Amino acid sequence: MTTCVKKSELLQFEEYIDCNYCFCYHKYMKLFVRLLVNALAVAITAYLLPNVTIDSFFTAVVVAVVLSIINTFLKPIVGLLTLPINLLTLGIFQVIINGAFIWFASQLIDGFTVVGFLWAVIFSVVLSIVSAVLGMMAK
């Protein structure tokens, strides 16, 4: 779905600009910006933590894509399977699950190294904070 801008907002007319022109925002551009913001968050978080390393910004983009795929397809299944323990711990176990996903991604991606599982959990917490701050700044 695209968003059109009224000409009155730009040129003081009441007609709408056709959605094929450059004044419209496309959903793929939002997806691309979100991907770059997440990659920047991964790079900043890896820079802040001593036991997490990333070789290049391209590796950070790959990590952001892999984490997005994991969160899209695996997280709902794992969340459903771990629902009882999540209810018992009031959702704190979700931090452990996120750390496991980070650990899994570090095993898959060359150039992304996490020293231990505890650092994967810490990386997931710091990544959430940095990503939220960058997401607010991107809007």
N, CA, C and O of each residue as an XYZ file, in Angstrom:
556
protein
N       0.845     -1.179      0.000
C       0.000      0.000      0.000
C       0.886      1.237      0.000
O       1.831      1.331      0.783
N       0.584      2.173     -0.868
C       1.371      3.393     -0.938
C       0.585      4.545     -0.352
O      -0.641      4.495     -0.255
N       1.301      5.577      0.034
C       0.684      6.763      0.616
C       0.897      7.927     -0.331
O       2.024      8.201     -0.745
N      -0.178      8.610     -0.674
C      -0.075      9.751     -1.574
C      -0.122     11.044     -0.770
O      -0.713     11.103      0.308
N       0.500     12.057     -1.305
C       0.542     13.363     -0.671
C      -0.375     14.292     -1.443
O      -0.345     14.322     -2.673
N      -1.184     15.045     -0.730
C      -2.063     16.006     -1.394
C      -1.238     17.160     -1.955
O      -0.284     17.625     -1.333
N      -1.631     17.608     -3.146
C      -0.947     18.758     -3.731
C      -1.110     19.995     -2.856
O      -0.254     20.879     -2.861
N      -2.205     20.058     -2.108
C      -2.426     21.238     -1.274
C      -1.354     21.358     -0.198
O      -1.045     22.460      0.255
N      -0.786     20.226      0.211
C       0.276     20.276      1.190
C       1.565     20.800      0.574
O       2.440     21.293      1.286
N       1.686     20.696     -0.742
C       2.912     21.118     -1.405
C       2.730     22.391     -2.227
O       3.571     23.289     -2.176
N       1.635     22.472     -2.984
C       1.479     23.561     -3.945
C       0.186     24.354     -3.763
O      -0.159     25.165     -4.622
N      -0.528     24.139     -2.675
C      -1.781     24.839     -2.364
C      -2.904     24.491     -3.336
O      -3.752     25.339     -3.614
N      -2.932     23.272     -3.857
C      -4.033     22.800     -4.695
C      -4.732     21.668     -3.970
O      -4.166     21.076     -3.051
N      -5.957     21.359     -4.372
C      -6.743     20.327     -3.702
C      -6.763     19.007     -4.459
O      -7.514     18.108     -4.080
N      -5.979     18.855     -5.502
C      -5.946     17.614     -6.248
C      -4.887     16.694     -5.637
O      -3.956     17.141     -4.967
N      -5.055     15.420     -5.886
C      -4.083     14.454     -5.402
C      -3.046     14.163     -6.481
O      -3.353     14.140     -7.673
N      -1.843     13.948     -6.047
C      -0.778     13.553     -6.957
C      -0.920     12.057     -7.198
O      -1.230     11.296     -6.282
N      -0.693     11.652     -8.419
C      -0.762     10.237     -8.760
C       0.288      9.467     -7.959
O       1.403      9.950     -7.760
N      -0.076      8.272     -7.504
C       0.812      7.487     -6.649
C       2.050      6.972     -7.366
O       2.929      6.396     -6.725
N       2.144      7.163     -8.673
C       3.318      6.700     -9.395
C       4.455      7.710     -9.352
O       5.546      7.423     -9.844
N       4.228      8.876     -8.779
C       5.272      9.899     -8.744
C       6.110      9.786     -7.488
O       5.849      8.941     -6.631
N       7.106     10.629     -7.380
C       8.110     10.501     -6.329
C       7.617     10.956     -4.954
O       8.344     10.790     -3.975
N       6.430     11.514     -4.841
C       5.945     11.983     -3.546
C       5.323     10.863     -2.711
O       4.866     11.098     -1.592
N       5.309      9.673     -3.248
C       4.689      8.545     -2.559
C       5.761      7.661     -1.928
O       6.851      7.491     -2.475
N       5.432      7.111     -0.780
C       6.353      6.235     -0.073
C       5.917      4.805     -0.294
O       4.738      4.478     -0.154
N       6.840      3.975     -0.628
C       6.520      2.593     -0.936
C       6.922      1.702      0.223
O       7.855      2.011      0.964
N       6.208      0.590      0.375
C       6.468     -0.286      1.507
C       7.851     -0.921      1.444
O       8.419     -1.262      2.482
N       8.402     -1.086      0.248
C       9.736     -1.673      0.150
C      10.811     -0.707      0.632
O      11.839     -1.133      1.158
N      10.581      0.568      0.458
C      11.545      1.551      0.966
C      11.537      1.544      2.496
O      12.591      1.655      3.122
N      10.362      1.416      3.096
C      10.288      1.327      4.551
C      10.986      0.068      5.057
O      11.663      0.099      6.085
N      10.818     -1.036      4.335
C      11.482     -2.280      4.701
C      12.998     -2.132      4.603
O      13.728     -2.605      5.474
N      13.468     -1.477      3.549
C      14.904     -1.260      3.369
C      15.469     -0.362      4.464
O      16.551     -0.632      4.986
N      14.759      0.690      4.815
C      15.222      1.589      5.881
C      15.243      0.850      7.214
O      16.184      1.008      7.991
N      14.218      0.046      7.488
C      14.186     -0.726      8.729
C      15.345     -1.724      8.784
O      15.934     -1.940      9.843
N      15.668     -2.330      7.636
C      16.788     -3.258      7.582
C      18.108     -2.542      7.861
O      18.948     -3.062      8.595
N      18.298     -1.361      7.285
C      19.522     -0.607      7.542
C      19.608     -0.135      8.990
O      20.692     -0.121      9.574
N      18.483      0.248      9.568
C      18.472      0.653     10.984
C      18.827     -0.538     11.866
O      19.588     -0.391     12.823
N      18.288     -1.715     11.557
C      18.624     -2.901     12.344
C      20.088     -3.291     12.173
O      20.730     -3.715     13.134
N      20.624     -3.151     10.955
C      22.036     -3.452     10.731
C      22.919     -2.472     11.492
O      23.939     -2.862     12.060
N      22.532     -1.207     11.504
C      23.283     -0.216     12.278
C      23.207     -0.529     13.774
O      24.191     -0.362     14.494
N      22.055     -0.979     14.237
C      21.905     -1.358     15.647
C      22.792     -2.555     15.980
O      23.392     -2.600     17.054
N      22.880     -3.514     15.078
C      23.756     -4.677     15.293
C      25.214     -4.227     15.351
O      25.971     -4.687     16.205
N      25.611     -3.326     14.443
C      26.995     -2.854     14.419
C      27.335     -2.060     15.682
O      28.415     -2.229     16.249
N      26.429     -1.207     16.118
C      26.672     -0.415     17.328
C      26.744     -1.320     18.558
O      27.599     -1.134     19.423
N      25.848     -2.291     18.628
C      25.839     -3.197     19.775
C      27.105     -4.046     19.819
O      27.658     -4.284     20.893
N      27.562     -4.500     18.662
C      28.802     -5.276     18.621
C      29.999     -4.403     19.000
O      30.963     -4.888     19.592
N      29.935     -3.129     18.661
C      31.015     -2.217     19.042
C      31.027     -1.977     20.556
O      32.095     -1.840     21.153
N      29.852     -1.926     21.171
C      29.757     -1.650     22.606
C      30.166     -2.837     23.470
O      30.699     -2.643     24.563
N      29.930     -4.051     23.006
C      30.210     -5.234     23.817
C      31.571     -5.825     23.442
O      31.873     -5.993     22.261
N      32.388     -6.138     24.448
C      33.749     -6.589     24.151
C      33.849     -7.997     23.576
O      34.786     -8.280     22.831
N      32.932     -8.874     23.892
C      33.036    -10.271     23.464
C      32.162    -10.602     22.266
O      31.881    -11.771     22.002
N      31.735     -9.587     21.546
C      30.968     -9.774     20.322
C      31.696     -9.014     19.223
O      31.980     -7.825     19.366
N      31.996     -9.698     18.129
C      32.716     -9.050     17.034
C      31.969     -9.241     15.722
O      31.342    -10.272     15.480
N      32.057     -8.212     14.884
C      31.522     -8.250     13.526
C      32.619     -7.737     12.613
O      33.245     -6.715     12.894
N      32.852     -8.455     11.507
C      33.953     -8.103     10.611
C      33.695     -6.834      9.813
O      34.604     -6.020      9.649
N      32.470     -6.648      9.310
C      32.190     -5.493      8.449
C      30.720     -5.111      8.577
O      29.929     -5.810      9.210
N      30.376     -3.980      7.958
C      28.977     -3.562      7.981
C      28.125     -4.505      7.144
O      26.949     -4.709      7.447
N      28.702     -5.080      6.096
C      27.967     -6.065      5.310
C      27.582     -7.267      6.169
O      26.482     -7.803      6.039
N      28.488     -7.685      7.043
C      28.174     -8.769      7.970
C      27.046     -8.363      8.909
O      26.201     -9.190      9.251
N      27.020     -7.106      9.328
C      25.926     -6.618     10.174
C      24.602     -6.660      9.428
O      23.569     -6.966     10.023
N      24.617     -6.357      8.135
C      23.399     -6.445      7.325
C      22.942     -7.902      7.229
O      21.750     -8.190      7.329
N      23.896     -8.818      7.034
C      23.556    -10.243      6.974
C      22.983    -10.708      8.306
O      22.013    -11.465      8.335
N      23.575    -10.260      9.406
C      23.061    -10.619     10.733
C      21.640    -10.081     10.908
O      20.777    -10.782     11.434
N      21.392     -8.856     10.476
C      20.051     -8.279     10.589
C      19.043     -9.066      9.759
O      17.916     -9.284     10.202
N      19.434     -9.491      8.570
C      18.531    -10.278      7.721
C      18.262    -11.638      8.348
O      17.114    -12.080      8.404
N      19.312    -12.307      8.820
C      19.135    -13.636      9.427
C      18.281    -13.543     10.691
O      17.410    -14.385     10.908
N      18.519    -12.538     11.521
C      17.698    -12.379     12.727
C      16.247    -12.061     12.371
O      15.329    -12.500     13.064
N      16.037    -11.308     11.306
C      14.669    -11.026     10.865
C      13.971    -12.307     10.407
O      12.801    -12.528     10.722
N      14.686    -13.143      9.671
C      14.109    -14.410      9.209
C      13.822    -15.326     10.399
O      12.761    -15.947     10.465
N      14.763    -15.408     11.335
C      14.554    -16.239     12.531
C      13.358    -15.732     13.330
O      12.522    -16.523     13.767
N      13.272    -14.407     13.521
C      12.158    -13.853     14.289
C      10.822    -14.009     13.565
O       9.776    -14.092     14.208
N      10.849    -14.050     12.242
C       9.603    -14.200     11.497
C       9.093    -15.631     11.529
O       7.896    -15.855     11.711
N       9.982    -16.601     11.355
C       9.534    -17.980     11.192
C       9.694    -18.838     12.442
O       8.807    -19.636     12.743
N      10.781    -18.704     13.170
C      11.017    -19.570     14.323
C      10.425    -19.049     15.625
O       9.962    -19.831     16.456
N      10.438    -17.732     15.806
C      10.006    -17.172     17.087
C       8.553    -17.489     17.436
O       8.280    -17.778     18.601
N       7.609    -17.452     16.501
C       6.242    -17.819     16.886
C       6.112    -19.276     17.319
O       5.357    -19.585     18.242
N       6.838    -20.166     16.663
C       6.777    -21.588     17.017
C       7.406    -21.820     18.387
O       6.828    -22.497     19.238
N       8.589    -21.257     18.591
C       9.269    -21.415     19.876
C       8.477    -20.723     20.985
O       8.405    -21.225     22.107
N       7.888    -19.580     20.673
C       7.068    -18.882     21.664
C       5.857    -19.694     22.091
O       5.470    -19.686     23.259
N       5.268    -20.389     21.137
C       4.120    -21.235     21.471
C       4.549    -22.453     22.293
O       3.856    -22.857     23.227
N       5.688    -23.027     21.939
C       6.167    -24.198     22.676
C       6.626    -23.857     24.096
O       6.522    -24.687     24.999
N       7.124    -22.656     24.291
C       7.621    -22.257     25.609
C       6.628    -21.366     26.355
O       6.999    -20.685     27.311
N       5.387    -21.373     25.928
C       4.377    -20.527     26.569
C       4.213    -20.809     28.066
O       4.100    -19.860     28.842
N       4.195    -22.069     28.501
C       4.042    -22.291     29.951
C       5.175    -21.690     30.787
O       4.921    -21.077     31.823
N       6.420    -21.863     30.342
C       7.531    -21.304     31.117
C       7.565    -19.788     31.003
O       7.990    -19.108     31.938
N       7.117    -19.240     29.857
C       7.019    -17.782     29.735
C       5.973    -17.225     30.696
O       6.164    -16.150     31.265
N       4.891    -17.935     30.878
C       3.867    -17.489     31.825
C       4.368    -17.570     33.260
O       4.088    -16.692     34.076
N       5.116    -18.637     33.561
C       5.649    -18.777     34.921
C       6.685    -17.718     35.251
O       6.756    -17.248     36.387
N       7.487    -17.339     34.269
C       8.540    -16.345     34.516
C       8.106    -14.934     34.141
O       8.917    -14.009     34.156
N       6.849    -14.770     33.811
C       6.273    -13.473     33.429
C       6.995    -12.857     32.226
O       7.170    -11.641     32.145
N       7.405    -13.715     31.302
C       7.998    -13.255     30.056
C       9.495    -13.069     30.075
O      10.086    -12.752     29.042
N      10.124    -13.257     31.217
C      11.569    -13.060     31.294
C      12.313    -14.154     30.527
O      13.432    -13.928     30.064
N      11.713    -15.321     30.388
C      12.339    -16.404     29.634
C      12.500    -16.035     28.159
O      13.325    -16.624     27.460
N      11.731    -15.082     27.692
C      11.851    -14.628     26.306
C      13.233    -14.034     26.032
O      13.719    -14.101     24.903
N      13.862    -13.461     27.040
C      15.225    -12.940     26.894
C      16.196    -14.084     26.615
O      17.111    -13.943     25.804
N      15.997    -15.208     27.284
C      16.834    -16.389     27.051
C      16.618    -16.913     25.636
O      17.576    -17.311     24.973
N      15.379    -16.920     25.167
C      15.075    -17.371     23.812
C      15.735    -16.453     22.790
O      16.299    -16.931     21.806
N      15.671    -15.147     23.011
C      16.333    -14.210     22.106
C      17.839    -14.428     22.095
O      18.471    -14.353     21.041
N      18.414    -14.698     23.258
C      19.840    -15.015     23.328
C      20.176    -16.287     22.562
O      21.225    -16.372     21.923
N      19.291    -17.272     22.626
C      19.502    -18.511     21.863
C      19.455    -18.250     20.365
O      20.210    -18.855     19.605
N      18.577    -17.356     19.938
C      18.522    -16.997     18.518
C      19.792    -16.270     18.087
O      20.291    -16.503     16.986
N      20.320    -15.394     18.939
C      21.573    -14.706     18.642
C      22.707    -15.725     18.557
O      23.544    -15.658     17.658
N      22.727    -16.652     19.485
C      23.762    -17.683     19.491
C      23.676    -18.540     18.225
O      24.697    -18.872     17.622
N      22.463    -18.890     17.835
C      22.238    -19.672     16.618
C      22.717    -18.903     15.385
O      23.350    -19.478     14.500
N      22.416    -17.608     15.328
C      22.851    -16.779     14.201
C      24.367    -16.660     14.159
O      24.957    -16.639     13.079
N      25.006    -16.581     15.330
C      26.465    -16.478     15.344
C      27.122    -17.770     14.867
O      28.234    -17.740     14.340
N      26.453    -18.889     15.044
C      26.986    -20.152     14.543
C      26.819    -20.271     13.027
O      27.598    -20.960     12.369
N      25.813    -19.606     12.478
C      25.535    -19.680     11.046
C      26.383    -18.723     10.215
O      26.745    -19.045      9.083
N      26.702    -17.560     10.757
C      27.287    -16.478      9.973
C      28.777    -16.363     10.260
O      29.192    -16.184     11.405
N      29.576    -16.467      9.199
C      31.013    -16.221      9.334
C      31.232    -14.720      9.477
O      30.614    -13.929      8.765
N      32.099    -14.333     10.383
C      32.372    -12.924     10.609
C      31.569    -12.327     11.748
O      31.782    -11.171     12.113
N      30.648    -13.096     12.316
C      29.867    -12.665     13.479
C      30.164    -13.646     14.598
O      29.773    -14.812     14.533
N      30.860    -13.169     15.631
C      31.325    -14.047     16.700
C      30.780    -13.564     18.037
O      30.903    -12.393     18.396
N      30.175    -14.501     18.761
C      29.738    -14.258     20.135
C      30.464    -15.279     20.994
O      30.378    -16.479     20.734
N      31.179    -14.817     22.019
C      32.062    -15.682     22.789
C      31.296    -16.731     23.599
O      31.714    -17.888     23.630
N      30.217    -16.377     24.239
C      29.478    -17.339     25.046
C      27.988    -17.050     25.016
O      27.543    -16.029     24.491
N      27.224    -17.976     25.594
C      25.772    -17.822     25.595
C      25.343    -16.619     26.431
O      24.386    -15.930     26.080
N      26.043    -16.366     27.526
C      25.718    -15.203     28.357
C      25.893    -13.914     27.558
O      25.082    -12.996     27.682
N      26.942    -13.837     26.741
C      27.137    -12.646     25.915
C      26.083    -12.549     24.819
O      25.747    -11.448     24.382
N      25.560    -13.679     24.373
C      24.458    -13.642     23.409
C      23.200    -13.065     24.047
O      22.468    -12.309     23.409
N      22.949    -13.420     25.300
C      21.789    -12.866     26.017
C      21.985    -11.365     26.251
O      21.059    -10.578     26.054
N      23.188    -10.973     26.670
C      23.470     -9.553     26.874
C      23.366     -8.798     25.555
O      22.848     -7.682     25.516
N      23.860     -9.404     24.469
C      23.768     -8.786     23.147
C      22.304     -8.576     22.755
O      21.962     -7.541     22.184
N      21.445     -9.540     23.054
C      20.037     -9.398     22.685
C      19.360     -8.271     23.460
O      18.521     -7.558     22.910
N      19.718     -8.105     24.730
C      19.136     -7.023     25.539
C      19.619     -5.654     25.045
O      18.824     -4.733     24.859
N      20.933     -5.537     24.836
C      21.489     -4.261     24.365
C      20.997     -3.959     22.954
O      20.718     -2.805     22.630
N      20.888     -4.992     22.109
C      20.377     -4.801     20.750
C      18.943     -4.288     20.769
O      18.582     -3.445     19.948
N      18.138     -4.772     21.672
C      16.759     -4.291     21.787
C      16.718     -2.811     22.149
O      15.921     -2.052     21.597
N      17.569     -2.409     23.069
C      17.600     -1.005     23.496
C      18.107     -0.103     22.376
O      17.503      0.928     22.083
N      19.225     -0.495     21.747
C      19.799      0.317     20.669
C      18.844      0.383     19.483
O      18.686      1.438     18.868
N      18.215     -0.732     19.164
C      17.269     -0.755     18.043
C      16.058      0.120     18.328
O      15.552      0.779     17.420
N      15.586      0.142     19.558
C      14.442      1.004     19.900
C      14.815      2.471     19.784
O      14.028      3.272     19.279
N      16.013      2.836     20.249
C      16.442      4.233     20.171
C      16.612      4.652     18.704
O      16.155      5.723     18.306
N      17.262      3.814     17.911
C      17.455      4.133     16.492
C      16.122      4.146     15.736
O      15.929      4.944     14.819
N      15.218      3.264     16.127
C      13.893      3.255     15.486
C      13.115      4.526     15.753
O      12.402      5.018     14.878
N      13.248      5.061     16.960
C      12.582      6.349     17.263
C      13.217      7.486     16.499
O      12.524      8.411     16.073
N      14.525      7.433     16.318
C      15.203      8.500     15.586
C      14.923      8.426     14.080
O      14.962      9.447     13.394
N      14.642      7.223     13.564
C      14.395      7.061     12.136
C      13.010      7.530     11.719
O      12.773      7.786     10.539
N      12.094      7.645     12.670
C      10.733      8.047     12.314
C      10.588      9.512     12.189
O       9.498     10.002     11.893
